[in-house]
């Protein structure tokens, strides 16, 4: 059985976090310190991740070496503990560099060869030296299957009389998925198929001994439908490589598998590269919330957010009448000064500022009698400007439109000869004043 081997593999995995050895946890296990390198014949602590991986590798290999009696088989299945160790090591090397074409030999020489202690495990695995030519990518895929087989076995052993059927069912499903996908990509390369056969044997032996032949019929019925046999996508349930077949990577089938891995690695690298090129644009995303319009038109004297004057807060002439319709008094000008008719007063209720405001139809009579409108305009302006002694009107009799009293406008052409301003609230009419010199009011010359 592989129970002990699985226990050692999972214990070694607990030191790793995505390919990096937990330094604090490593330091607490003094048994591992003896596998660190020596300096001038004197043992020293492990100083980096590579040295710690090697120390854990030596520790694991020596543990697995004690399981040979129950783990190993015959023929190609001799020294199965070395196969398990190399699969484990290939997984750790792949997590260091994520290289899809590098072999075990190349990766070991690059990362670990110069960081070993006195025990050189790479020299004692020559009975399986064939797998030094395996790619670390494929060993990583095989270890995914091996680790879930070990989790399945270890979880069952925790409580054989009352197993956690849901967790065991989940581990079994993971094993079946990894078996199918791995078989699908290595089926043309016999060295990988042999390793897949070895892992299937471990799984099927456990299933037969602990599930199918379990003396507790209830447990057998409970788990037999959850822990199913490992089958291919084609529903094949058998082993693929016999002991009489030669194992070699130097053939067309294995070359095809390696080439497919290289192409996959290029696609992933290209995708990652495109993602990195897009990263610098992330800060340039449009910010959320209220936006300031294009800055090229901002120096128009308006606030970019509301179209109001930055000084008065009132709607500017070119802005939309957003709030002017609700507050017509916001557009009033100081009544004490006549307004130049050249300036266009926005009407409070105007919804369309573009078309010009229609002028009264009869504007020419003012030019025929220029002196006549002067007294009325002067009186009118005087009344509006507040020079009249009465400032508290009681009521407004019908007469001039209220808007004409609030905003000084051109004299009403319909009443060019009005002798005096309207009486507001019973106020006594102003005494007739001597007309000023016949100077037309501001803007009257433009009327002609």
VENNOR-V214220 format. One record per residue. PHI is phi in whole degrees, -180 to 180 (* if undefined). BURIAL is I if it has 9 or more other C-alpha atoms within 8 Angstrom, else O. D_LAST is the distance of its C-alpha to the last C-alpha in Angstrom with 2 decimals. Layout:
# VENNOR-V214220
phi=PHI burial=BURIAL d_last=D_LAST
phi=PHI burial=BURIAL d_last=D_LAST
This chain:
# VENNOR-V214220
phi=* burial=O d_last=115.04
phi=-100 burial=I d_last=111.91
phi=-60 burial=I d_last=111.39
phi=-69 burial=O d_last=112.31
phi=-60 burial=I d_last=110.43
phi=-65 burial=I d_last=107.30
phi=-60 burial=I d_last=107.72
phi=-68 burial=I d_last=107.84
phi=-64 burial=I d_last=104.83
phi=-69 burial=I d_last=102.62
phi=-64 burial=O d_last=103.78
phi=-66 burial=I d_last=102.77
phi=-65 burial=O d_last=99.35
phi=-66 burial=O d_last=98.68
phi=-84 burial=I d_last=98.33
phi=-105 burial=I d_last=95.43
phi=-135 burial=O d_last=91.72
phi=55 burial=O d_last=90.11
phi=89 burial=I d_last=92.56
phi=-110 burial=O d_last=92.68
phi=-79 burial=I d_last=95.78
phi=-68 burial=I d_last=95.25
phi=-65 burial=O d_last=96.54
phi=-65 burial=O d_last=97.33
phi=-66 burial=O d_last=99.26
phi=-62 burial=I d_last=101.08
phi=-64 burial=O d_last=102.18
phi=-71 burial=O d_last=103.63
phi=-94 burial=O d_last=106.04
phi=-66 burial=O d_last=108.51
phi=-63 burial=O d_last=110.43
phi=-77 burial=I d_last=107.65
phi=-65 burial=I d_last=107.83
phi=-71 burial=O d_last=111.09
phi=-98 burial=I d_last=109.32
phi=-77 burial=I d_last=106.90
phi=-68 burial=I d_last=107.46
phi=-110 burial=I d_last=109.91
phi=-122 burial=O d_last=109.32
phi=54 burial=O d_last=112.42
phi=75 burial=O d_last=114.65
phi=-121 burial=O d_last=113.05
phi=-65 burial=I d_last=111.06
phi=-131 burial=O d_last=107.51
phi=-67 burial=O d_last=104.71
phi=-68 burial=I d_last=102.38
phi=-106 burial=O d_last=99.25
phi=-146 burial=O d_last=96.81
phi=-65 burial=O d_last=96.04
phi=-65 burial=I d_last=98.15
phi=-66 burial=I d_last=101.22
phi=-71 burial=I d_last=100.79
phi=-62 burial=I d_last=100.44
phi=-62 burial=I d_last=103.66
phi=-62 burial=I d_last=105.46
phi=-66 burial=I d_last=104.45
phi=-63 burial=I d_last=105.47
phi=-63 burial=I d_last=108.95
phi=-60 burial=I d_last=109.32
phi=-67 burial=I d_last=108.30
phi=-60 burial=I d_last=110.51
phi=-67 burial=O d_last=113.55
phi=-68 burial=I d_last=112.84
phi=-64 burial=I d_last=112.47
phi=-62 burial=O d_last=115.67
phi=-85 burial=O d_last=117.51
phi=-103 burial=I d_last=116.37
phi=-61 burial=I d_last=117.95
phi=-62 burial=O d_last=120.84
phi=-94 burial=O d_last=118.71
phi=-98 burial=I d_last=115.71
phi=-80 burial=I d_last=117.07
phi=-119 burial=I d_last=118.38
phi=-122 burial=O d_last=120.14
phi=63 burial=O d_last=119.18
phi=-65 burial=O d_last=115.51
phi=-93 burial=I d_last=115.21
phi=-69 burial=O d_last=117.41
phi=54 burial=I d_last=115.72
phi=-63 burial=I d_last=112.91
phi=-63 burial=I d_last=112.16
phi=-71 burial=I d_last=111.11
phi=-60 burial=I d_last=108.76
phi=-63 burial=O d_last=107.17
phi=-64 burial=I d_last=106.86
phi=-69 burial=I d_last=105.21
phi=-63 burial=I d_last=102.75
phi=-61 burial=I d_last=101.87
phi=-65 burial=I d_last=101.50
phi=-61 burial=I d_last=99.36
phi=-62 burial=I d_last=96.96
phi=-70 burial=I d_last=96.61
phi=-69 burial=I d_last=96.10
phi=-64 burial=I d_last=93.38
phi=-71 burial=I d_last=91.48
phi=-77 burial=O d_last=91.55
phi=-134 burial=O d_last=89.71
phi=50 burial=O d_last=88.70
phi=-97 burial=I d_last=90.04
phi=-93 burial=I d_last=90.71
phi=-125 burial=I d_last=93.10
phi=-70 burial=I d_last=95.10
phi=-88 burial=I d_last=98.77
phi=-59 burial=I d_last=100.82
phi=-60 burial=O d_last=102.62
phi=-63 burial=O d_last=99.46
phi=-70 burial=I d_last=97.75
phi=-63 burial=I d_last=100.89
phi=-62 burial=I d_last=101.36
phi=-74 burial=O d_last=97.75
phi=-108 burial=I d_last=97.49
phi=-114 burial=I d_last=100.91
phi=-59 burial=O d_last=103.65
phi=-93 burial=O d_last=103.17
phi=-131 burial=I d_last=102.89
phi=-101 burial=I d_last=106.21
phi=-90 burial=I d_last=109.08
phi=-75 burial=O d_last=112.75
phi=-94 burial=O d_last=112.74
phi=-103 burial=I d_last=111.34
phi=-66 burial=I d_last=110.81
phi=-63 burial=O d_last=109.30
phi=-90 burial=O d_last=112.79
phi=-110 burial=O d_last=114.57
phi=-110 burial=I d_last=112.55
phi=-68 burial=O d_last=113.87
phi=-65 burial=O d_last=115.44
phi=-123 burial=I d_last=111.89
phi=-61 burial=O d_last=110.63
phi=-52 burial=O d_last=109.17
phi=-83 burial=I d_last=106.23
phi=-70 burial=I d_last=105.28
phi=-95 burial=I d_last=103.58
phi=-72 burial=I d_last=101.66
phi=-83 burial=I d_last=97.95
phi=-66 burial=I d_last=96.77
phi=-65 burial=I d_last=94.16
phi=-69 burial=I d_last=96.88
phi=-66 burial=I d_last=98.94
phi=-63 burial=I d_last=95.92
phi=-65 burial=I d_last=95.63
phi=-68 burial=I d_last=99.34
phi=-72 burial=I d_last=99.22
phi=-57 burial=I d_last=96.55
phi=-68 burial=I d_last=99.17
phi=-60 burial=I d_last=102.03
phi=-65 burial=I d_last=100.22
phi=-75 burial=I d_last=99.50
phi=-62 burial=I d_last=103.10
phi=-67 burial=I d_last=104.19
phi=-64 burial=I d_last=101.81
phi=-62 burial=I d_last=103.25
phi=-66 burial=I d_last=106.84
phi=-66 burial=I d_last=106.21
phi=-65 burial=I d_last=104.39
phi=-63 burial=I d_last=107.21
phi=-67 burial=O d_last=109.83
phi=-64 burial=O d_last=108.16
phi=-154 burial=I d_last=109.36
phi=-62 burial=O d_last=111.37
phi=-81 burial=O d_last=112.44
phi=-141 burial=O d_last=108.94
phi=-72 burial=I d_last=106.54
phi=-83 burial=I d_last=102.77
phi=-66 burial=I d_last=102.27
phi=-68 burial=O d_last=98.45
phi=-67 burial=O d_last=98.42
phi=-64 burial=I d_last=101.26
phi=-63 burial=I d_last=99.47
phi=-66 burial=O d_last=96.34
phi=-63 burial=I d_last=98.37
phi=-64 burial=I d_last=100.15
phi=-63 burial=I d_last=96.88
phi=-63 burial=I d_last=95.66
phi=-61 burial=I d_last=98.95
phi=-64 burial=I d_last=98.63
phi=-65 burial=O d_last=95.07
phi=-67 burial=I d_last=95.95
phi=-65 burial=I d_last=99.07
phi=-63 burial=I d_last=97.22
phi=-68 burial=O d_last=94.42
phi=-69 burial=I d_last=96.83
phi=-60 burial=I d_last=99.24
phi=-64 burial=I d_last=96.43
phi=-101 burial=O d_last=95.55
phi=-117 burial=I d_last=99.09
phi=-63 burial=I d_last=101.10
phi=-96 burial=I d_last=101.67
phi=-125 burial=I d_last=103.05
phi=-65 burial=I d_last=106.50
phi=-58 burial=I d_last=106.59
phi=-72 burial=I d_last=103.59
phi=-62 burial=I d_last=105.05
phi=-63 burial=I d_last=108.25
phi=-63 burial=I d_last=106.38
phi=-65 burial=I d_last=104.63
phi=-62 burial=I d_last=108.06
phi=-61 burial=I d_last=109.33
phi=-70 burial=I d_last=106.52
phi=-64 burial=I d_last=107.02
phi=-62 burial=O d_last=110.73
phi=-61 burial=I d_last=109.96
phi=-65 burial=I d_last=107.64
phi=-69 burial=I d_last=110.00
phi=-63 burial=I d_last=113.04
phi=-62 burial=I d_last=111.27
phi=-62 burial=I d_last=110.14
phi=-69 burial=I d_last=113.65
phi=-73 burial=I d_last=115.52
phi=-99 burial=O d_last=113.21
phi=-112 burial=I d_last=111.53
phi=-66 burial=I d_last=113.53
phi=-97 burial=O d_last=116.97
phi=-66 burial=I d_last=116.05
phi=-67 burial=O d_last=118.84
phi=-85 burial=O d_last=116.32
phi=-62 burial=O d_last=115.38
phi=-64 burial=O d_last=112.35
phi=-67 burial=I d_last=110.90
phi=-61 burial=I d_last=111.70
phi=-69 burial=O d_last=109.88
phi=-66 burial=I d_last=107.03
phi=-105 burial=I d_last=106.34
phi=-63 burial=I d_last=107.56
phi=-84 burial=O d_last=104.39
phi=-98 burial=I d_last=102.18
phi=-106 burial=I d_last=103.96
phi=-96 burial=O d_last=104.15
phi=-67 burial=O d_last=105.55
phi=-83 burial=I d_last=103.49
phi=-133 burial=I d_last=102.51
phi=-81 burial=I d_last=100.40
phi=-62 burial=O d_last=97.34
phi=-87 burial=O d_last=99.83
phi=65 burial=O d_last=101.87
phi=-82 burial=O d_last=104.69
phi=-128 burial=O d_last=106.99
phi=-161 burial=O d_last=109.42
phi=-98 burial=O d_last=110.01
phi=-107 burial=O d_last=109.03
phi=-123 burial=I d_last=111.19
phi=-93 burial=O d_last=114.97
phi=-66 burial=O d_last=117.17
phi=-82 burial=O d_last=118.41
phi=-84 burial=O d_last=115.03
phi=-82 burial=O d_last=114.03
phi=-106 burial=O d_last=110.95
phi=-158 burial=O d_last=108.79
phi=-91 burial=I d_last=105.16
phi=-89 burial=O d_last=105.86
phi=-153 burial=O d_last=105.06
phi=-64 burial=O d_last=102.24
phi=-62 burial=O d_last=101.64
phi=-71 burial=I d_last=101.18
phi=-63 burial=I d_last=99.09
phi=-65 burial=I d_last=96.74
phi=-63 burial=I d_last=96.44
phi=-66 burial=I d_last=95.65
phi=-64 burial=I d_last=93.07
phi=-63 burial=O d_last=91.30
phi=-65 burial=I d_last=91.16
phi=-63 burial=I d_last=89.71
phi=-65 burial=O d_last=86.97
phi=-64 burial=I d_last=86.19
phi=-62 burial=I d_last=86.01
phi=-65 burial=O d_last=83.54
phi=-64 burial=O d_last=81.25
phi=-67 burial=O d_last=81.32
phi=-64 burial=O d_last=80.72
phi=-65 burial=O d_last=77.76
phi=-65 burial=O d_last=76.26
phi=-64 burial=O d_last=76.77
phi=-65 burial=O d_last=75.19
phi=-65 burial=O d_last=72.06
phi=-65 burial=O d_last=71.86
phi=-69 burial=O d_last=72.09
phi=-69 burial=O d_last=69.31
phi=-82 burial=O d_last=67.00
phi=-57 burial=O d_last=67.81
phi=-61 burial=O d_last=65.46
phi=-83 burial=O d_last=62.46
phi=-61 burial=O d_last=63.22
phi=-65 burial=O d_last=61.41
phi=-89 burial=O d_last=58.26
phi=-65 burial=O d_last=57.96
phi=-60 burial=O d_last=54.62
phi=-69 burial=O d_last=55.10
phi=-85 burial=O d_last=54.92
phi=97 burial=O d_last=52.57
phi=-70 burial=O d_last=48.85
phi=-103 burial=O d_last=47.58
phi=-93 burial=O d_last=44.95
phi=-60 burial=O d_last=42.78
phi=-46 burial=O d_last=42.89
phi=-70 burial=O d_last=42.67
phi=-65 burial=O d_last=40.58
phi=-106 burial=O d_last=37.39
phi=-67 burial=I d_last=38.45
phi=-77 burial=O d_last=36.56
phi=-103 burial=O d_last=33.26
phi=83 burial=O d_last=33.45
phi=-123 burial=I d_last=34.89
phi=-78 burial=I d_last=38.38
phi=-65 burial=O d_last=40.04
phi=-90 burial=O d_last=41.74
phi=-121 burial=O d_last=39.07
phi=75 burial=I d_last=35.64
phi=-102 burial=I d_last=34.99
phi=-66 burial=I d_last=33.92
phi=-67 burial=O d_last=37.15
phi=-96 burial=O d_last=36.09
phi=-92 burial=O d_last=34.64
phi=77 burial=O d_last=36.25
phi=-93 burial=O d_last=33.07
phi=-60 burial=I d_last=31.74
phi=-79 burial=I d_last=29.68
phi=-64 burial=O d_last=26.46
phi=-93 burial=O d_last=28.36
phi=-91 burial=O d_last=31.32
phi=-74 burial=O d_last=32.41
phi=-76 burial=I d_last=31.76
phi=-72 burial=O d_last=35.48
phi=-115 burial=O d_last=35.73
phi=-65 burial=I d_last=32.16
phi=-67 burial=I d_last=32.69
phi=-80 burial=O d_last=35.80
phi=-131 burial=O d_last=34.28
phi=-66 burial=I d_last=30.65
phi=-71 burial=O d_last=30.92
phi=-67 burial=O d_last=31.44
phi=-97 burial=I d_last=27.73
phi=-65 burial=O d_last=26.85
phi=-101 burial=O d_last=25.46
phi=-57 burial=O d_last=26.88
phi=-72 burial=I d_last=25.43
phi=-76 burial=O d_last=25.76
phi=-118 burial=O d_last=22.83
phi=-64 burial=O d_last=19.18
phi=-96 burial=O d_last=18.12
phi=-66 burial=O d_last=15.56
phi=-62 burial=I d_last=13.19
phi=-68 burial=O d_last=13.71
phi=-81 burial=O d_last=17.24
phi=-92 burial=O d_last=18.12
phi=-80 burial=O d_last=20.40
phi=-71 burial=O d_last=23.13
phi=-69 burial=O d_last=23.92
phi=-58 burial=I d_last=27.62
phi=-96 burial=O d_last=28.68
phi=-70 burial=I d_last=26.76
phi=-96 burial=O d_last=29.51
phi=-126 burial=O d_last=27.52
phi=-72 burial=O d_last=25.29
phi=-70 burial=O d_last=24.45
phi=-69 burial=O d_last=22.12
phi=-68 burial=O d_last=18.57
phi=-69 burial=O d_last=18.19
phi=-64 burial=O d_last=16.62
phi=-90 burial=O d_last=13.43
phi=-58 burial=O d_last=13.67
phi=-65 burial=O d_last=13.47
phi=-107 burial=O d_last=11.64
phi=-117 burial=I d_last=8.34
phi=-75 burial=O d_last=6.65
phi=-58 burial=O d_last=9.34
phi=-64 burial=I d_last=8.14
phi=-81 burial=I d_last=5.91
phi=-77 burial=O d_last=9.24
phi=-129 burial=O d_last=11.41
phi=-63 burial=I d_last=10.31
phi=-72 burial=I d_last=14.05
phi=-63 burial=I d_last=15.05
phi=-70 burial=I d_last=13.93
phi=-61 burial=I d_last=15.43
phi=-62 burial=I d_last=19.04
phi=-63 burial=I d_last=18.67
phi=-66 burial=I d_last=16.99
phi=-65 burial=O d_last=19.58
phi=-66 burial=I d_last=22.29
phi=-64 burial=I d_last=21.24
phi=-64 burial=I d_last=21.21
phi=-64 burial=I d_last=24.43
phi=-68 burial=I d_last=25.98
phi=-72 burial=I d_last=25.19
phi=-72 burial=I d_last=26.25
phi=92 burial=I d_last=29.62
phi=-76 burial=O d_last=29.75
phi=-67 burial=O d_last=30.89
phi=-66 burial=O d_last=34.65
phi=-94 burial=O d_last=35.04
phi=-120 burial=O d_last=35.00
phi=-121 burial=O d_last=37.36
phi=-66 burial=O d_last=35.78
phi=-86 burial=O d_last=38.51
phi=-150 burial=O d_last=36.59
phi=-114 burial=O d_last=33.06
phi=-71 burial=O d_last=32.64
phi=-60 burial=O d_last=30.41
phi=170 burial=O d_last=26.91
phi=-66 burial=O d_last=24.19
phi=-67 burial=O d_last=24.67
phi=-61 burial=O d_last=26.67
phi=-63 burial=O d_last=24.46
phi=-74 burial=I d_last=21.63
phi=-79 burial=I d_last=24.15
phi=-83 burial=I d_last=25.22
phi=-121 burial=I d_last=21.99
phi=-57 burial=I d_last=19.17
phi=-132 burial=O d_last=16.03
phi=-64 burial=O d_last=12.75
phi=-58 burial=I d_last=13.73
phi=-66 burial=O d_last=15.12
phi=-66 burial=I d_last=13.05
phi=-73 burial=O d_last=16.48
phi=-130 burial=O d_last=17.72
phi=-71 burial=I d_last=15.24
phi=-108 burial=O d_last=18.25
phi=-61 burial=O d_last=20.69
phi=-75 burial=O d_last=23.00
phi=-152 burial=O d_last=24.46
phi=-70 burial=I d_last=24.54
phi=-68 burial=O d_last=26.96
phi=-82 burial=I d_last=30.59
phi=-110 burial=I d_last=31.91
phi=62 burial=I d_last=35.63
phi=75 burial=O d_last=36.59
phi=-73 burial=O d_last=35.16
phi=-61 burial=O d_last=35.02
phi=-64 burial=O d_last=31.58
phi=-68 burial=O d_last=30.47
phi=-65 burial=O d_last=31.12
phi=-60 burial=O d_last=28.29
phi=-98 burial=O d_last=27.16
phi=-67 burial=O d_last=26.09
phi=-59 burial=O d_last=22.34
phi=-69 burial=O d_last=21.44
phi=-54 burial=O d_last=19.86
phi=-68 burial=O d_last=16.34
phi=-103 burial=O d_last=14.96
phi=-65 burial=I d_last=11.94
phi=-63 burial=O d_last=13.13
phi=-59 burial=O d_last=12.88
phi=92 burial=I d_last=9.91
phi=-70 burial=I d_last=7.74
phi=-68 burial=O d_last=6.16
phi=-75 burial=O d_last=5.47
phi=-69 burial=I d_last=3.78
phi=-72 burial=O d_last=0.00
